[in-house]
């Protein structure tokens, strides 16, 4: 399965699980220099507004994917502290595999 398809699935699952944020974060929040913008947004918000968007930009530009990718590890940590369904963690593992196998 292509990374683009997996990103679409991730976006759809965030919506299905009620974790999609309809309003774009502020420019200041998006400019965070902390890993996963942990100081300005939730992990699901970061996935939606930073991770998915940047991965789509890389795909569209034909650029190199960041390797290794271990985004599912952050999903697992977040799931211990907040409502973050196992379905999303499994999808993040598939995204890791897709990127790491590229």
C-alpha positions in Angstrom: 0.0 0.0 0.0 1.3 3.5 -0.8 2.2 6.0 1.8 -0.3 8.4 0.3 -3.1 5.9 0.8 -2.0 5.3 4.4 -2.0 9.0 5.1 -5.5 9.2 3.7 -6.5 6.3 6.0 -4.9 8.1 9.0 -6.8 11.3 8.3 -10.1 9.3 7.9 -9.4 7.4 11.2 -8.7 10.6 13.1 -12.1 11.9 11.9 -13.9 8.6 12.7 -12.4 8.6 16.2 -13.4 12.2 16.9 -9.8 13.3 17.1 -9.8 15.5 14.0 -9.4 19.2 14.7 -11.4 21.3 12.2 -9.6 24.6 12.9 -6.0 25.0 11.8 -3.7 25.8 14.7 -2.1 29.3 14.9 1.1 30.0 13.0 2.8 30.2 16.4 1.6 26.7 17.4 2.7 25.3 14.0 6.1 26.9 14.4 6.9 25.0 17.6 10.5 23.7 17.7 9.7 21.0 20.3 9.4 17.4 19.1 5.8 16.7 18.0 5.0 20.3 18.9 4.3 18.9 22.3 4.3 22.4 23.8 1.6 23.8 21.5 -0.8 20.9 20.4 -1.9 17.4 21.1 -0.4 14.5 19.3 -3.5 13.9 17.1 -3.5 17.6 16.2 0.2 17.3 15.3 -0.5 14.2 13.1 -3.2 16.1 11.3 -1.6 19.5 10.8 2.1 18.8 10.6 2.9 15.1 10.0 0.3 14.4 7.3 0.8 17.7 5.6 4.6 17.4 5.5 4.5 13.8 4.3 2.2 14.8 1.5 4.5 17.6 0.5 7.5 15.2 0.4 5.5 12.8 -1.7 4.3 15.5 -4.1 7.9 16.9 -4.5 9.3 13.4 -5.0 11.6 14.0 -2.0 13.3 11.5 0.3 11.2 10.2 3.2 12.7 10.6 6.7 14.2 7.4 7.8 14.1 5.7 10.1 10.5 6.5 11.0 9.1 5.4 14.4 6.0 7.5 14.7 4.1 4.5 16.1 6.3 4.7 19.3 4.9 8.2 20.0 1.4 6.9 19.3 2.0 4.1 21.9 3.2 6.6 24.5 0.3 9.0 23.8 -2.2 6.1 24.1 -1.0 5.4 27.7 -1.9 9.0 28.7 -4.9 9.9 26.6 -7.7 8.5 24.4 -5.8 7.2 21.4 -7.3 4.1 19.9 -5.3 1.0 19.1 -6.5 1.2 15.5 -4.5 4.5 15.2 -1.4 2.9 16.7 -1.6 0.0 14.3 -2.1 2.4 11.4 1.0 4.4 12.5 3.0 1.1 12.6 1.9 0.4 8.9 3.1 4.0 8.1 6.5 3.3 9.8 6.8 0.0 7.8 6.0 1.7 4.6 8.5 4.5 5.1 11.2 2.3 6.5 10.9 -0.2 3.7 11.1 2.5 1.0 
